[in-house]
């Protein structure tokens, strides 16, 4: 993939983030989602690629745009596969909370694990935990090896966990071990990214969340030299049936980073609201500022981009 594609993709996340930010704090999750999806879809139309959505906003019979299997781009240029979430954290955006993002991962064909919208049990860390943490171990053991690798006391670690009833036992285990817990209302991709940023204050992500977001997060961590592992978690028989239809027979399988994102990948994200890894959209007279990141796994190059967008010079997406 041409390295310039990464900068084209970040224009797409910027467009989605700007649209979502317009309805931030209005209490309408659906409106925030729709705004991001429509803007992302329109922006993708200007990119010279033959793109296929492998992880999108849902099935074709569920959503009108950015659905699984939709073709994006001009139809000219390289073939790519796309995993996206126009707005990760719709409730966060609707309530004006932290860590809402617009995110995209792209790869050459076959470079991203095609997972359905089920849950995934996850563990994610920055580079210090690579090759050391293991999803099959108890949480306290992972905290011990990570603390040793980082040269800190276990009590100094901060563990990000989605604030869900299903995580009650995990949260109690972490607290008994002496580590600190940061409960997330939503947005575990932002938390996975934050594990690679020393001043973000998050050392490890544990617990279950969306499988699509797990694959997108793995693409980012591959670019950042971090670690992620996942295991698919069907909630009911419908999930099991969908997984079987997609070829996922062994539901006990632990997927390492190299299987979640096996190919050459690029990742881009733009902050919608303020967060641990990126700042949110800030509006000013006649325009707005965005804070984005774009990265490539082939070189592990990471670029933070501060964009200034003037509304009196509208881009022709």
Number of C-alpha atoms within 10 A of each C-alpha: 16 6 12 8 15 21 17 17 23 23 21 28 33 30 27 33 33 26 23 30 24 16 20 25 17 13 16 15 19 11 16 28 24 19 21 29 29 18 21 30 19 17 23 23 16 16 20 17 20 16 26 22 20 26 30 25 23 16 17 14 8 10 14 13 18 28 21 23 17 17 20 23 20 14 15 11 12 14 17 22 24 29 27 29 25 32 31 24 27 26 22 24 29 22 16 19 19 23 28 33 34 30 33 27 29 29 24 18 16 14 21 27 23 19 23 20 19 19 21 22 18 25 24 34 28 25 19 21 25 17 11 13 24 22 20 12 9 13 19 18 13 19 25 19 17 24 20 14 14 15 10 12 14 19 15 13 21 20 24 25 24 21 15 15 8 11 15 11 10 16 26 12 15 20 15 11 16 17 20 19 18 16 13 16 16 22 23 28 26 25 30 30 25 25 29 24 16 10 10 15 19 24 27 28 26 23 23 22 23 20 24 24 24 31 28 27 27 34 35 31 28 29 21 21 16 23 29 32 24 28 22 27 19 17 10 9 9 11 17 18 14 16 21 13 10 12 10 14 12 11 13 9 11 17 17 19 22 17 16 23 28 18 20 20 27 28 30 30 31 35 32 37 27 19 19 18 25 25 21 23 25 17 15 11 7 10 14 16 17 24 23 27 21 25 27 25 21 14 11 16 12 15 14 14 14 13 15 14 19 14 11 8 9 9 10 7 15
